[in-house]
Amino acid sequence: MKKAIAVFSGGLDCTVATSVYAKDYEIHAITFNYGQKAFEHELKASKTICEKMGFTHHVINLDWLSEISTSSLNTTEEIPDVEFEDLDDEKKSSESASSVWVPARNTVFTSIAASYAESIGAEIIIVGWDKEEANTFPDNSKEYMEKFNELFKVGCPIDIEIKAPAIDLDKDEIVKLGSEVNAPMELSYSCYKGTDTHCGVCESCMRRKRGFEKAGIEDLTIYEK
């Protein structure tokens, strides 16, 4: 069977994206530990999902990334709470995104995934990048993906392509896609804060909540608020 690398945090987006290719590829999922507050819960979700779906799972430690970061995700800085109305407020969304931005995170992750892909002969790298989050996170954008794929054509000795099935989708459309491909969304973990149950007030939790609500699909997630 063809092989694929999945950049896999155990979150909603990557769970859905990887499930799209689950039947056609031998999936090798990579979870990165870059000192994020949610790592233990991301790891638990990733392991659970990979066991259920039959994916191979690997953990890569990137201690140095937390050492140079100023992000509230992996420092002592407090992760901001948001309201539903903040999600479509460009100024407030940008402020929240700036707080949780980890320097070149997706560039680092994708480069490592490419190295792994070369080593095992994988044809694709699966990522959960999406249209909604690309509004404030440029390394989730379609343009970013296209530029990375151009780089692979120049710099990789084998054909490798990034696949992002949610690249043109908002969160509710991702939830609908997840339902269509039977992705185990109920096992995914999205909270920035790393609480035992989803905090319900960070930007990631809010987008998750709204996605299920707009999609009209039952949300089995337990939120603190």
N, C-alpha and C positions, 0 to 999 in steps of 0.2 A: 504493500500500500504506500502511496505517496506520503511524505512527511511534512509536517507543519510545526512551526514554533509559535506559541501563543504567549504574548506578554500579558501576564495574568495576575491581577491583584485580588481576584475573588469578588470584584465589584459587579454591578449590574451590567454595565456596558460590555466588558470583556467576556462575561459569561454568555451573553447573548451572541456576541460576535463569534466566539469560538464554537458555540453550538451550531452555528450555520454550517460549519465545515466538519463537524464531528463524524459524519457518516462516510466522508470521502477521504479523510486524511488520518494518519497516525499522529496524534497531537502530543507535542512535548511542551508542556506549560512551564513558564518561568515566573516565579514570584520574587520580587526584589525587596530586600530589607535595606532601606536607606535611613533608618532611624525614625520612621514615621510613628506617630502616636498610636495609629491603628494597626500596627504590624501584626500583633498577636492574633487579632480578630481576622485580619486579611488572610493570614496564614491558615487559620482554622477553616475559614470559608473555602479557600483555595484547595486545601487538602480534601475536604469533604466533597466538593464539586468534582475534582479530578478522580477521586475514587468512584463516585457514582457514574461518571461519564467514561471511565476507562482511559483517562489521559495519564501520560507519564508526567511526574511533577518534580521540579527542581527549585531550589532556593539559592539565590545569589546575594551575598552580603556586600553592600556598598557603604561601609562605615565612613569613608572619606566624604561622601556626599552630604552627610549630616554635619560634618565638621566645617564645611564651607558654606552651608545654607543659612539663610536668614528667614526661612519660611516658618510660619506657625505650625505647619504639619510636622516638622521634625526638630523644633527648638522648644524652648520654654515659653515662647510667645503664645498668647491665647488665641485660639481659633475663633473668628467672629461668628456670631449668630445672625441669621437673616430672617426676613419675613417673606411671605409669598410674593408680595408686590415688589420686593427688592429684586427678584429674579429677572424682571424685564426692565429694570431701571439701569440704564447703561452706566451711570456714575457709581451707583452702589455695587453693582456687579463687578465693575472694574476694581473697586476698592477691596472687595472680598477676594477676588482672584489674585490681586497683588499680594495679599496677606499669605495666601497658601501656595504661591508660586515657588517651586523648587528649581534652582538654576539648571537649565538644560536637561531636565529630567527625562523627557521623552526622547531626546537626542541620544542620551546615554543609554537608556533602555533599548532603543531600537538598534543602536550600534552593537551592543552586546548580543542581542537577538540575532543579528546578521552573522556575527562570529559563530554563534551556536549553529545557525542554519548551514553555514559553510562546512562546519565540522561533521555534521551528520547527513548532509545532502538534502536538506529540507528545501522545498520549492517556494513556500510562502511563509510570511510572518503575519500573524493575525493580531490586530489591535482593536481596541474599543473606542477609538476616536470618533467623535460625532459632531454634527452640525451645531447643536445647541451650545455645547461647551466651547466650540471653536470661536464663538462670539467674544469670549474673554480669554481663552487660552489658545494662542496662535499655533501651538504645537499639537493641536487637535484638528487643524484645518485640512481641507482637501488640497490646497496649494502646498502645504508642508509635506503631505504624503507624496504628492506627485514629484516634488523636488528630491525627496529621499529615494524614490524609485529610480529617478534619473541618475542619482549618485551610485546606486547599486549597479546599474548598467555599465558604468565606467569603472567602478572599483572592485567588483566581485568577479571571481573566475567562473562562477556558476550563475545560472539564472535564478534570482531571488526577487520576489515581489511582495510588497506590503499589501495586505488585504484588510480593508476596514468597511465591513458591510453596513455600519451605522454612519458612515461619513456624511451622508445627505439627510440624516434623520434627526428629529428632535426626540426628547426623552419619551414622550407618549408613543411615538412611532417605534422606538426601540422596544418598549414593553410589548407592543402588538407583535413585532417581529419575534420577540422571545416566546410569546405564546404560540406563534405559528410553528416554530422549530422545536417546541417542547424544551426550551432552556430551563434549567432548574433555578429560576430567578429567586425562589423563596429561600434558597441556600446562600445567596450572594450577600455581601456586606459592603455598604457604601459609606458609612459614617467616617468623617474626618477625625472625630475626637477619640475614637477607640473605646467607646463605652460598651458595656456588655450587651445592651440593646441599643439600637440606633437612637442617637440623641434627639433627632427630629427637628433640630433648629440650625444645624450647620448648612451651608449651601448645598452640599452633596445630598444630605438627607431631604432637604426641601425639594430639590429637583427630582429625586426619586419618588417622593410623595406625590408631587404634582403629575409626574409621568403616569403613574398608575391611575390617578383620579381622572385625568384627561382621556386615558385609553379606555376607561370603563372596565378595567380588569381588576379583580380582587387583589389587594395588596396584603400579603401574609406577614409583612414586616412588623415587628414590634418596636414602637417608638416610645421613648421616655416622655416626650411632649408632643 
